[in-house]
Amino acid sequence: MWPPCASIIETNGGMLMSLESHLAQLQRKHGDLDQQIESLQVAPAKDDLEIARLKRKKLALKDEIMRLSPPVHH
């Protein structure tokens, strides 16, 4: 049985992972997309449709990160 304080989620592939490791994975993907977008934006023959697609994907990742992140108390 899992410890009660552990946040375990199931990924699309059916794997179980901690919420913290899932958030870290999402943040890595978000950063990777950011780098891809920057590379495409400076390319001589930039593909605006591809850039827009990657930006939508990056925003969806950010939304998921925010949804899964614990609330910040100030």
MDAnalysis code that builds the backbone (N, CA, C; Angstrom):
import MDAnalysis as mda
import numpy as np

u = mda.Universe.empty(222, n_residues=74, atom_resindex=np.repeat(np.arange(74), 3), trajectory=True)
u.add_TopologyAttr("name", ["N", "CA", "C"] * 74)
u.add_TopologyAttr("resid", np.arange(1, 75))
u.add_TopologyAttr("resname", ["MET", "TRP", "PRO", "PRO", "CYS", "ALA", "SER", "ILE", "ILE", "GLU", "THR", "ASN", "GLY", "GLY", "MET", "LEU", "MET", "SER", "LEU", "GLU", "SER", "HIS", "LEU", "ALA", "GLN", "LEU", "GLN", "ARG", "LYS", "HIS", "GLY", "ASP", "LEU", "ASP", "GLN", "GLN", "ILE", "GLU", "SER", "LEU", "GLN", "VAL", "ALA", "PRO", "ALA", "LYS", "ASP", "ASP", "LEU", "GLU", "ILE", "ALA", "ARG", "LEU", "LYS", "ARG", "LYS", "LYS", "LEU", "ALA", "LEU", "LYS", "ASP", "GLU", "ILE", "MET", "ARG", "LEU", "SER", "PRO", "PRO", "VAL", "HIS", "HIS"])
u.atoms.positions = np.array([
    [0.841, -1.177, 0.000],
    [0.000, 0.000, 0.000],
    [0.885, 1.239, 0.000],
    [0.457, 2.276, -0.754],
    [1.223, 3.514, -0.872],
    [1.097, 4.332, 0.397],
    [2.135, 5.081, 0.729],
    [2.023, 5.978, 1.876],
    [0.927, 7.011, 1.613],
    [0.163, 7.396, 2.624],
    [-0.940, 8.312, 2.403],
    [-0.520, 9.688, 1.897],
    [0.705, 10.116, 2.172],
    [1.128, 11.447, 1.752],
    [1.663, 11.461, 0.324],
    [1.883, 10.301, -0.277],
    [2.437, 10.250, -1.620],
    [1.346, 10.536, -2.641],
    [1.637, 11.422, -3.563],
    [0.713, 11.718, -4.647],
    [1.137, 10.883, -5.837],
    [0.353, 9.884, -6.166],
    [0.673, 8.987, -7.265],
    [-0.360, 9.204, -8.360],
    [0.125, 9.337, -9.586],
    [-0.779, 9.516, -10.704],
    [-0.468, 8.482, -11.764],
    [-1.441, 8.225, -12.619],
    [-1.245, 7.302, -13.724],
    [-1.053, 8.119, -14.986],
    [-0.002, 7.817, -15.734],
    [0.274, 8.536, -16.970],
    [-0.533, 7.923, -18.099],
    [-0.513, 8.564, -19.267],
    [-1.239, 8.048, -20.426],
    [-0.786, 6.651, -20.809],
    [0.481, 6.333, -20.550],
    [1.010, 5.021, -20.884],
    [0.694, 3.969, -19.840],
    [-0.052, 4.328, -18.806],
    [-0.425, 3.371, -17.777],
    [0.602, 3.228, -16.671],
    [1.677, 4.026, -16.705],
    [2.708, 3.950, -15.680],
    [2.288, 4.773, -14.472],
    [2.736, 4.346, -13.313],
    [2.490, 5.115, -12.105],
    [3.744, 5.911, -11.777],
    [3.555, 7.185, -11.413],
    [4.691, 8.001, -11.025],
    [4.219, 9.021, -10.006],
    [5.162, 9.550, -9.240],
    [4.800, 10.548, -8.237],
    [4.422, 11.845, -8.932],
    [3.619, 12.626, -8.274],
    [3.212, 13.918, -8.811],
    [4.435, 14.797, -9.053],
    [5.387, 14.737, -8.127],
    [6.583, 15.553, -8.257],
    [7.383, 15.186, -9.504],
    [7.550, 13.893, -9.756],
    [8.323, 13.497, -10.937],
    [7.543, 13.798, -12.211],
    [6.220, 13.705, -12.164],
    [5.403, 14.043, -13.329],
    [5.517, 15.536, -13.630],
    [5.462, 16.368, -12.590],
    [5.614, 17.812, -12.788],
    [6.986, 18.142, -13.355],
    [8.013, 17.482, -12.860],
    [9.368, 17.708, -13.371],
    [9.453, 17.333, -14.845],
    [8.814, 16.236, -15.218],
    [8.803, 15.803, -16.610],
    [8.069, 16.826, -17.486],
    [6.931, 17.330, -17.003],
    [6.185, 18.342, -17.753],
    [7.007, 19.617, -17.912],
    [7.728, 20.011, -16.863],
    [8.554, 21.213, -16.930],
    [9.703, 21.053, -17.920],
    [10.279, 19.855, -17.977],
    [11.342, 19.588, -18.963],
    [10.783, 19.706, -20.380],
    [9.612, 19.101, -20.603],
    [8.987, 19.168, -21.924],
    [8.675, 20.622, -22.292],
    [8.206, 21.403, -21.323],
    [7.892, 22.810, -21.534],
    [9.158, 23.563, -21.960],
    [10.259, 23.313, -21.263],
    [11.521, 23.951, -21.620],
    [12.026, 23.522, -22.993],
    [11.862, 22.243, -23.309],
    [12.268, 21.740, -24.627],
    [11.479, 22.431, -25.733],
    [10.163, 22.586, -25.513],
    [9.334, 23.265, -26.507],
    [9.761, 24.716, -26.667],
    [10.102, 25.357, -25.567],
    [10.548, 26.746, -25.607],
    [11.796, 26.870, -26.489],
    [12.726, 25.941, -26.328],
    [13.940, 25.958, -27.146],
    [13.623, 25.699, -28.619],
    [12.705, 24.760, -28.888],
    [12.320, 24.470, -30.264],
    [11.701, 25.707, -30.919],
    [10.826, 26.383, -30.175],
    [10.156, 27.571, -30.705],
    [11.179, 28.655, -31.017],
    [12.097, 28.880, -30.091],
    [13.138, 29.895, -30.319],
    [13.971, 29.566, -31.551],
    [14.320, 28.298, -31.721],
    [15.111, 27.883, -32.886],
    [14.348, 28.133, -34.186],
    [13.068, 27.795, -34.186],
    [12.265, 27.978, -35.392],
    [12.046, 29.457, -35.714],
    [11.939, 30.285, -34.683],
    [11.681, 31.701, -34.907],
    [12.862, 32.419, -35.559],
    [14.071, 31.935, -35.326],
    [15.239, 32.582, -35.923],
    [15.671, 31.916, -37.223],
    [15.025, 30.828, -37.591],
    [15.374, 30.126, -38.826],
    [15.015, 31.000, -40.033],
    [15.862, 30.973, -41.068],
    [15.591, 31.793, -42.256],
    [14.241, 31.469, -42.918],
    [13.899, 30.217, -42.985],
    [12.627, 29.800, -43.590],
    [11.715, 29.277, -42.489],
    [11.283, 30.202, -41.617],
    [10.496, 29.752, -40.472],
    [9.101, 29.310, -40.891],
    [8.608, 28.316, -40.184],
    [7.293, 27.731, -40.436],
    [6.328, 28.259, -39.373],
    [5.555, 29.281, -39.734],
    [4.661, 29.921, -38.774],
    [3.605, 28.966, -38.223],
    [3.129, 28.041, -39.044],
    [2.126, 27.081, -38.566],
    [2.721, 26.138, -37.527],
    [3.943, 25.706, -37.751],
    [4.620, 24.824, -36.792],
    [4.901, 25.573, -35.493],
    [5.313, 26.819, -35.602],
    [5.568, 27.629, -34.405],
    [4.278, 27.781, -33.600],
    [3.173, 28.069, -34.279],
    [1.879, 28.218, -33.597],
    [1.458, 26.911, -32.929],
    [1.694, 25.787, -33.615],
    [1.341, 24.480, -33.043],
    [2.154, 24.216, -31.776],
    [3.447, 24.501, -31.830],
    [4.306, 24.282, -30.665],
    [3.931, 25.217, -29.517],
    [3.550, 26.445, -29.837],
    [3.135, 27.385, -28.794],
    [1.861, 26.905, -28.097],
    [0.918, 26.358, -28.881],
    [-0.313, 25.806, -28.274],
    [0.012, 24.624, -27.372],
    [0.926, 23.776, -27.825],
    [1.336, 22.623, -27.029],
    [2.028, 23.075, -25.742],
    [2.880, 24.101, -25.851],
    [3.579, 24.643, -24.688],
    [2.582, 25.227, -23.691],
    [1.576, 25.942, -24.190],
    [0.554, 26.518, -23.318],
    [-0.257, 25.423, -22.619],
    [-0.569, 24.350, -23.344],
    [-1.297, 23.228, -22.734],
    [-0.467, 22.596, -21.617],
    [0.840, 22.467, -21.826],
    [1.714, 21.929, -20.783],
    [1.737, 22.860, -19.578],
    [1.821, 24.171, -19.824],
    [1.831, 25.133, -18.727],
    [0.524, 25.039, -17.932],
    [-0.593, 24.915, -18.631],
    [-1.888, 24.773, -17.956],
    [-1.922, 23.525, -17.089],
    [-1.384, 22.418, -17.607],
    [-1.364, 21.176, -16.824],
    [-0.440, 21.313, -15.616],
    [0.699, 21.963, -15.801],
    [1.625, 22.186, -14.689],
    [0.929, 23.002, -13.600],
    [0.250, 24.069, -13.994],
    [-0.444, 24.919, -13.022],
    [-1.561, 24.148, -12.320],
    [-2.271, 23.315, -13.068],
    [-3.381, 22.537, -12.492],
    [-2.878, 21.525, -11.464],
    [-1.728, 20.936, -11.733],
    [-1.201, 19.892, -10.864],
    [-0.336, 20.419, -9.716],
    [0.136, 21.650, -9.859],
    [1.018, 22.212, -8.833],
    [0.231, 22.557, -7.577],
    [0.853, 22.335, -6.416],
    [0.182, 22.720, -5.170],
    [0.046, 24.240, -5.109],
    [-1.007, 24.734, -4.486],
    [-1.173, 26.191, -4.392],
    [-0.032, 26.820, -3.596],
    [0.375, 27.997, -4.004],
    [1.453, 28.717, -3.321],
    [0.821, 29.644, -2.299],
    [1.265, 29.536, -1.046],
    [0.758, 30.397, 0.029],
    [1.805, 31.446, 0.341],
    [1.383, 32.692, 0.347],
    [2.319, 33.796, 0.631],
    [2.201, 34.219, 2.066],
])
